[in-house]
């Protein structure tokens, strides 16, 4: 697990570009929108392995696209994103 948000945003753990509606399942510490993007699912995983959809906690109106350049980080660094599915758009996933 990264030690700080600064370490996350340098993508020290690598990155993955998600540009389809296929779900990505794995720990993600930041998401950068490459174009206007709408999420179907934005999961967060806790220490016990329980995944919760935090879409409404992270985006005020999930039906409206987030704009290119927007950066999402988990509200709790101890609960990284996991199980991400797009309705449209493309994003960079900053990995563990």
N, C-alpha and C positions, 0 to 999 in steps of 0.2 A: 504494500500500500504506500502511496506517495506520502511524504512528510508535510507538504504544504501545497496550497493552490498554485504558487509560483512554479513548483516542480511539475505540476500537472500541465500548466499552460505551455511549458517548453516541450511537451509531448515526449518526454524522456522515455516513456514506455512504448512509444510507437503510436501509429494511428491507422485508421481504416476508413475508407470512403464508402459510405452507404448511399447508393443512388438508385435503389429499387424498393419495391414494397415488401421484399423479403425481410423477415425479422432477423435482427442481430442479437445473439445471446452471448454475453460475456461482460466482464466488468469494464465500465466506461467511466472515466473521471471528468470528462468535459465533452461538450458537443458544440461544434461550430457550424452554423448554417452557411452553405455555399450559395444558396439561392432561396427564394421564398419557399418555406417548408411547412407542411402540416404533418403532425404526428398522429398515428392511430393509437399507439401504446408507448408510454415512457415509464418503464419499470425501474424500481429501486430495490436493491437486495440488502437485507440486514445480516448481522453476524450469524443468525440461525438459518440463513439460506431462504428466508421467506421473501418472496417478491411481491411488491405492492405497486399498482399503477399510480404514479404521482403526477400524471399529466395535468390535472386540475390544480395541483399545488405549485407547479412550476410555470404554468402559462395561464394568464387570466382568462383568455377565451381560446381554447384549443381549436375551435372551428376556423379561426383566422390564422393565416400563415404568419410565422415569425419571419422577419426580414433577413436578407443576406447579411452576414457578418455578426449576427447575434451569437452570443456565447452563453451556453447553459452549463452550470456546474451543479452538482447535488447540493441540496440545502444542508445536508449533513455529510461531511467528508467520509464518515464511517459507513455510509450507505450509498455506494456508487450506483450509477445507472446500470441496468441490466434488462434485457428483453426490450429492445427498441424496434419499433415498426413505424415506417413512414406511410402516409397516405399520398404524399407528393413531395417533390423536392429532392435535395441531396445535402448530406452533412459529412463533416469530418468527425470521427469518433476518436477521442484521445484515450488510449488504452492504458491499462495498469503497467 
